[in-house]
Amino acid sequence: MGHMRTQTGFRFRCYPTPAQAHILLRGIGCRRFIDNANHGRPVLPDVRPEGAGFA
């Protein structure tokens, strides 16, 4: 039997204007700041009641 490949994402290029590039870089910088601040900590605490699981 042959191996099947699973598509796991897309690759694409974009060519933003200088104004668009500034907005994108600012958003990426904010995301990195948040990720670095939360490094090692869960993003959201687990607040499910005891015994509550997934059905």
Sine and cosine of phi, psi and omega as CSV:
sin_phi,cos_phi,sin_psi,cos_psi,sin_omega,cos_omega
0.00,0.00,0.65,-0.76,-0.03,-1.00
-0.99,0.16,0.28,-0.96,0.04,-1.00
-1.00,0.07,0.67,-0.75,0.05,-1.00
-0.97,-0.23,0.64,-0.77,0.04,-1.00
-0.99,-0.15,0.67,-0.74,0.05,-1.00
-0.97,-0.24,0.78,-0.62,0.04,-1.00
-0.97,0.24,0.83,-0.55,-0.07,-1.00
-0.93,-0.36,-0.04,1.00,0.02,-1.00
0.04,-1.00,-0.08,-1.00,0.01,-1.00
-0.81,-0.58,0.53,-0.85,0.14,-0.99
-0.89,-0.46,0.69,-0.72,0.03,-1.00
-0.43,-0.90,0.30,-0.95,0.07,-1.00
-0.89,-0.46,0.50,-0.87,0.12,-0.99
-0.70,-0.72,0.45,-0.89,-0.02,-1.00
-0.82,-0.58,0.99,0.15,-0.07,-1.00
-0.96,0.29,0.40,-0.92,0.13,-0.99
-0.94,0.33,0.27,-0.96,0.03,-1.00
-0.83,0.56,-0.61,0.79,0.02,-1.00
-0.92,0.39,-0.67,0.74,0.03,-1.00
-0.91,0.40,-0.64,0.77,0.02,-1.00
-0.88,0.48,-0.64,0.77,0.03,-1.00
-0.88,0.48,-0.69,0.72,0.00,-1.00
-0.91,0.42,-0.69,0.73,0.01,-1.00
-0.89,0.46,-0.72,0.70,-0.01,-1.00
-0.91,0.42,-0.59,0.81,0.04,-1.00
-0.90,0.43,-0.68,0.74,0.02,-1.00
-0.91,0.42,-0.65,0.76,0.03,-1.00
-0.91,0.42,-0.63,0.77,0.03,-1.00
-0.89,0.45,-0.65,0.76,0.04,-1.00
-0.90,0.44,-0.67,0.74,-0.01,-1.00
-0.90,0.44,-0.68,0.74,0.02,-1.00
-0.90,0.44,-0.63,0.78,0.02,-1.00
-0.87,0.49,-0.72,0.70,0.00,-1.00
-0.91,0.41,-0.70,0.72,0.01,-1.00
-0.88,0.47,-0.67,0.74,0.00,-1.00
-0.92,0.39,-0.60,0.80,0.01,-1.00
-0.93,0.37,-0.53,0.85,-0.03,-1.00
-1.00,-0.09,0.14,0.99,-0.05,-1.00
-0.83,0.56,0.84,-0.54,0.03,-1.00
1.00,0.06,-0.09,1.00,0.01,-1.00
-0.88,-0.47,0.55,-0.84,0.07,-1.00
-0.91,0.42,0.57,-0.82,0.00,-1.00
-0.93,0.38,-0.71,0.71,0.05,-1.00
-0.83,-0.55,0.74,-0.67,0.03,-1.00
-0.93,0.37,0.47,-0.88,0.04,-1.00
-0.99,0.14,0.95,-0.30,-0.07,-1.00
-0.92,-0.39,0.33,0.94,0.04,-1.00
-0.94,0.35,0.58,-0.81,0.08,-1.00
-0.88,0.47,0.49,-0.87,0.00,-1.00
-0.84,0.54,0.73,-0.68,0.02,-1.00
1.00,0.04,-0.16,0.99,0.03,-1.00
-0.99,0.15,0.86,-0.52,0.00,-1.00
-0.77,-0.64,-0.13,-0.99,0.03,-1.00
-1.00,-0.01,0.68,-0.73,-0.01,-1.00
-1.00,0.09,0.00,0.00,0.00,0.00
